[in-house]
Amino acid sequence: MKPLEKRSTEDHLAAFRKAFGGDLKKMDKAIAVHLSKLKYDQLPYFAVIFEQPVGVQRLRRMAMVSQSPSMIQQWLEGCVSPNGGQPRWDVFPQPNRGSAKFMIQQWINGTQ
């Protein structure tokens, strides 16, 4: 395949079948079985904290947990108030979702 060459849906499907086989139902079942065996809590997550001064002696604080750097970037862009002061944020890699949520809770409680 040439880069940036326009292809139809049928062209993409034919290329996929050529590379991975033609029995899509069998492949779908195998993938579902494999995914059901994964321990999703062992996937890495990011704990994200955001702060921005708004008004006199007021601080806007938010936090999120995500696995997706692009979702984090979109979230951060949506958090910034044009009427606020200089925003500050940090992203902390964590080994799993539970650890990321715990880190956020500590930050909310002021113990982090």
C-alpha positions as CSV (number, residue, x, y, z in Angstrom):
1,M,0.0,0.0,0.0
2,K,1.2,3.5,-0.8
3,P,1.0,6.1,1.9
4,L,-1.9,8.5,1.7
5,E,-3.5,6.5,-1.1
6,K,-7.3,6.7,-1.0
7,R,-9.0,3.3,-0.4
8,S,-12.5,2.2,0.0
9,T,-13.9,0.2,3.0
10,E,-13.8,-2.9,0.8
11,D,-10.1,-2.3,0.1
12,H,-9.3,-2.0,3.8
13,L,-11.2,-5.1,4.6
14,A,-9.5,-7.1,1.8
15,A,-6.1,-6.0,3.1
16,F,-7.0,-6.9,6.7
17,R,-8.2,-10.3,5.6
18,K,-5.1,-10.9,3.6
19,A,-2.9,-10.0,6.6
20,F,-4.9,-11.7,9.4
21,G,-7.1,-14.3,7.7
22,G,-10.6,-14.3,6.4
23,D,-12.6,-15.8,9.3
24,L,-13.6,-12.6,11.1
25,K,-16.1,-14.3,13.5
26,K,-13.4,-16.8,14.6
27,M,-10.9,-13.9,15.1
28,D,-13.5,-11.9,17.0
29,K,-14.2,-14.8,19.4
30,A,-10.4,-15.4,20.0
31,I,-9.9,-11.7,20.8
32,A,-12.8,-11.7,23.2
33,V,-11.5,-14.8,25.0
34,H,-8.0,-13.2,25.2
35,L,-9.3,-9.9,26.5
36,S,-11.5,-11.6,29.1
37,K,-8.4,-13.2,30.6
38,L,-6.5,-9.9,31.0
39,K,-6.3,-8.3,34.4
40,Y,-7.3,-4.7,33.5
41,D,-6.3,-3.4,36.9
42,Q,-2.7,-4.0,36.0
43,L,-2.7,-1.6,33.1
44,P,-0.9,1.7,33.7
45,Y,-3.0,4.9,34.4
46,F,-2.2,8.5,34.9
47,A,-3.3,10.6,37.9
48,V,-3.8,14.2,36.7
49,I,-4.2,17.3,38.9
50,F,-5.1,20.8,37.8
51,E,-5.1,24.1,39.6
52,Q,-5.8,27.6,38.4
53,P,-6.3,30.9,40.3
54,V,-9.7,32.5,39.7
55,G,-10.7,35.7,41.3
56,V,-9.2,37.0,44.5
57,Q,-7.7,34.2,46.7
58,R,-9.7,31.5,45.0
59,L,-8.1,28.4,43.5
60,R,-9.9,26.2,41.0
61,R,-8.8,22.5,41.5
62,M,-9.7,19.5,39.5
63,A,-8.4,16.0,39.0
64,M,-8.9,13.0,36.7
65,V,-7.6,9.5,36.1
66,S,-7.0,8.2,32.6
67,Q,-4.9,5.9,30.4
68,S,-5.0,8.2,27.4
69,P,-2.5,11.0,26.9
70,S,-4.8,12.5,24.2
71,M,-7.8,12.5,26.5
72,I,-5.7,14.1,29.3
73,Q,-4.6,16.8,26.8
74,Q,-8.3,17.5,25.8
75,W,-9.4,17.5,29.4
76,L,-6.7,20.0,30.4
77,E,-7.6,22.3,27.5
78,G,-11.2,22.3,28.7
79,C,-10.2,23.0,32.2
80,V,-8.4,26.3,31.6
81,S,-10.6,29.4,32.3
82,P,-9.7,32.4,30.1
83,N,-10.6,34.6,33.0
84,G,-8.3,32.8,35.4
85,G,-4.6,33.1,36.3
86,Q,-1.8,30.9,35.1
87,P,-2.9,27.3,35.2
88,R,-0.7,24.6,36.7
89,W,-1.0,20.8,36.2
90,D,0.9,17.7,36.9
91,V,0.6,14.2,35.4
92,F,1.7,11.2,37.6
93,P,2.1,7.8,36.0
94,Q,0.7,5.0,38.3
95,P,0.9,1.2,38.0
96,N,-2.9,0.8,38.0
97,R,-6.3,2.5,38.3
98,G,-6.5,2.0,42.0
99,S,-3.2,3.6,42.7
100,A,-4.1,6.6,40.5
101,K,-7.4,7.1,42.3
102,F,-5.7,6.8,45.7
103,M,-3.1,9.4,44.6
104,I,-5.9,11.8,43.5
105,Q,-7.8,11.3,46.8
106,Q,-4.6,12.1,48.8
107,W,-4.2,15.3,46.8
108,I,-7.8,16.2,47.3
109,N,-7.4,15.6,51.1
110,G,-4.2,17.7,51.2
111,T,-2.0,14.8,52.2
112,Q,-0.1,14.6,48.9
